[in-house]
Each structure stands twice: as C-alpha cells, then as structure tokens.
Amino acid sequence: MTEARPTTGLSVSALIRRTEAAGGSAMVLAKGDATAGAILLLLCDRGHPVGVRERVWRFEGGFGLEPVGPSDSSEPGAASEYIARRRRTDPDLWAVEIDHPDALQLACDCLC
C-alpha cells in the first residue's frame, strides 16, 4: 500500500507561503504538472544564486534535495540556462526561486 502524498502544486504553494512568512520571497519561474511534477529549486541569498536543488525520492523513504545544475550557479545566466534545458526535456517540471538566507533549510523543512 502506498502512502498518500500532497500534490506538487500544494507543496509548491506551501513552500512559497513558508518562505514569505520567514521574511523571504519565492516565486514560480515555471509551472509544471500540478499533481506529480518534479520540483527544481533555484536558491538565492539577497538576489544572488547560491545553488540549484531538485527534490528527489530517496530509496530509504521520503524526499530529499539533491544538488544539480551548473557547478557555479552564480555565473550570470547559468542557472536559467540549466532550468530552460531541463524544461525542454520535462515540461512537467516546476522551477521555483527561493530568496532567503536560509533557503535550503526552508525548502528541506517544507519539501522533505
């Protein structure tokens, strides 16, 4: 028997609300499948990209956030090019930008 999980759209909405409640900002860069789309996160601190993470299913159970994308996401355009490339092969992919000093921790608390 499988465990019920919230839809991707609900998870993204909760992440945005949690980030804004913590004093940060978050926005959907690309909307994917509302039920079961993958989630790609562009983590920023005061407008400067600090990493790209993807929510993945862990075999031991539960979700985790794995680093993906360009090795230097602070290089101008590197993260946006990576997101565009991924969306060409997976149109159901969500891309969400989180701008907060503790963006990774906020994302883990909400999506993992």
N, C-alpha and C positions, 0 to 999 in steps of 0.2 A: 504494500500500500504506500502510495506517495503522500508526502506532506503538502498541505496547501501552502502556497506562497503568494504574496501580494503581486499584482501585475507590475510590469515595468513602469507604466505611466504613473501608478500610485507611488512607487518607490522614488521616482524622479521628483514628483511633487513634494513628497515628504523631505527629501534631501534639500530642495530649494527652500522650503519653509524653515527647516532647521538651521540652514546656513544664514538666512536672513535674521532669524531670531538670535543668532550668536553675533550679530553685527557685521556680517559679511554680505557678499552679493553672489548670486548664482543665476545663471540663465541657460536656457536650452539653445544650443547652437544649431542642432539638427534633431528633428523629431523622428523617431523610428516607430516600430510596431508597439502599440500601446499595451499589448498583452504579454509578449515574450521577447521583445527586442533586447539585444545586448546593450550595455552601458559603457561608454568611453568617457573618462573624466579628464578635463584639462584643469590642472591645479595651478592656481596663481596666488601670489602674495603681493598685494598692492599693485595689481596690474601686470606684474612680471611673471611669466610662466615658470613654474618650478618642476613640472613633471606631467606625464600623461599616464593614467592608470586605466585598466579595464577590469570590470567586475567579472570574475570567473568562478565557476563551480569547482570546489575542491573535492577530491575523491573521498577524503575522510569525512566530508559532510560540511555543508554551509558554503557561503560565498566568501571570497577574498578579493583583494585589489592587487593586481599584478602590474609592475611597471612595463609599459610598452612604448612604442614610438621611437622618435629620434633620440639619439644619445645626448644631444644638447638641445633641449626643448626651449631654451632661452634665445636661441638663434632666431632672428626675425623670419616669420613665415614657416618655420619647420613644423610646428605643432599643427597649424592649419592645413598644411600640405598633407601631413600624415592622416588627419581626420578626413579630408576630401578623398584621399586614396582608399581608405577603409570603407567609406560610404559608397564608393563606386562598386565595390565587391559585395557589400552588405547594406542594402538600402533600409533594412530594419533597425540599423544601429542608431542608438541615441548618442548624441555628443552634448555634454554638459560642462560648462565652465564654472568653477567654484573659486571665488576670490576671498580668501581669508588666511590669516597667518597659520591657522591650524586646519587647513583644508583637508589634508589627508585623514586626520583624526575624525573630523566631522563626517566625512564620507564613510569611513570604516564604521562609525557608530550607527549610521543610518542604513548602509547597504550590506554590511557583512553579518 
